[in-house]
């Protein structure tokens, strides 16, 4: 069976995941489209809320995990891409 996404596209797309994570995180803030979801996250247990969108870093790790599972990335490529995309996220959106 032929893969829909080539490996080059997968590796390139993983570099864009920090921006996707930040966009989805930003959408849950006050005045944005998913504000109700963000308010719900603030009401639930922080242990569950952080990976679901309260903490950008935690949320990003889950975005990468889900994306990697959907497209079937090998474990080694998953670890490398998680590390690279995490560094991009932290350098762009944190002081």
C-alpha positions, -999 to 999 in steps of 0.1 A, spaced: 0 0 0 13 34 -10 18 60 17 -2 92 12 24 114 28 61 110 17 88 110 43 102 143 32 68 160 36 64 144 70 97 157 83 90 191 69 55 192 83 67 183 118 87 215 118 54 234 114 38 217 144 50 243 169 31 269 149 0 247 148 2 241 186 5 278 193 -24 286 170 -47 261 187 -35 273 221 -41 309 212 -76 301 200 -85 290 235 -77 324 250 -102 351 260 -121 366 230 -110 338 206 -131 312 188 -125 284 213 -128 306 244 -154 283 259 -131 253 257 -103 274 273 -127 283 302 -137 247 306 -100 237 308 -95 263 336 -123 246 356 -111 210 354 -82 194 372 -48 210 361 -33 175 357 -58 169 329 -61 205 317 -24 211 309 -20 184 282 -54 194 268 -45 230 262 -37 249 294 1 246 290 15 253 256 45 230 261 24 201 274 -2 206 246 25 207 220 39 173 230 4 158 226 0 174 192 32 158 180 23 124 195 -11 124 178 3 136 145 30 109 146 5 82 154 -18 92 126 9 92 99 29 63 114 63 78 121 90 54 135 99 58 172 134 72 164 120 98 140 93 106 165 119 114 193 141 135 169 111 154 155 97 160 190 130 174 202 134 196 171 99 209 172 100 215 210 131 236 207 115 257 179 84 261 201 104 272 232 127 295 213 98 312 194 72 316 221 91 317 255 117 341 268 
